[in-house]
Amino acid sequence: MTMNYLGYVIITGGAALAAAAICFTALWYFAPALLARVRPEAAESAPAAAPESAPALRAPAALLDFTPEQAPALAALLEKESDEDIGLVLSQLPAPSGLALLSALPEGRRAGALLGLASAQAPDLDLLRAIKGELENRLYGKQGGPGEAAALLKALPYAGRKALLDRLCALDAARGAEVRAQVPLAEDLQDLTEKDLAALAAAVQPEKMGAFLSELPEKLRTRLKAAYTGKAAQDLEKAEARVAAGKAAGAPPGDLLELVEKLQARGIVGKPAPKVKAAPAAPAPAAKDDWG
């Protein structure tokens, strides 16, 4: 009886140990999978980490849109302005332009300009617009002028060019004279020297020059014909006669002027002295130091 009980205990204990071993082995193999399922839940329950820094507020757009390349010119324009005004200009420039302007300022003024920038002040839009307008006026200067008007006139056909120039001079004699001095007309060729006329005759074949003669002023026509000699003079007369009889097409004076200008650019023919001189320009007003 005693032996049967002892066998029962041994058998029961062995079965328990075998079950424990099986459970331990199962836990050993399935523990990683169980932990992987638990970790996401723990992460979801954990509070979200605070961002390192809140995004900065967007700065307002700069009112002065000058480029870094314009900084040296701006520094020269601001030479007589106060440190506060220079600081205000710096505050309204894009960062690259502001840095370029600070570098372009004289070394002795940079610290003052930075102090002016460091002095916070409520923006005065009227003052800022006045600064912008004044700087643009100083930087870009005046537009237009006799040269630009003359360039437009020279691009017109000769007949329209001369008629418009006459009306311009009638409207304003002084400004018309400034433009007229830069717009060549056929009558200006009358003042070419004998040497220049000879050079012109040598450069232009008689047959070609004959097409121009009928439309030229009488004095110029006479001087040009005298510049051709010998057989060239005979060929010039024949060419002129063919145009007069309608057997050949004439050429406008503007074409002759264009030809003369090309010869002048090559140094073959000189430029006659202008018939009118530009009126002396009025002295420019002194630049203001304030923004008023």
Summary of the structure (lengths in Angstrom):
residues: 292
radius of gyration: 46.6
end to end distance: 125.3
largest distance: 165.7
contacts: 689
relative contact order: 0.07
helix: 66%
strand: 0%
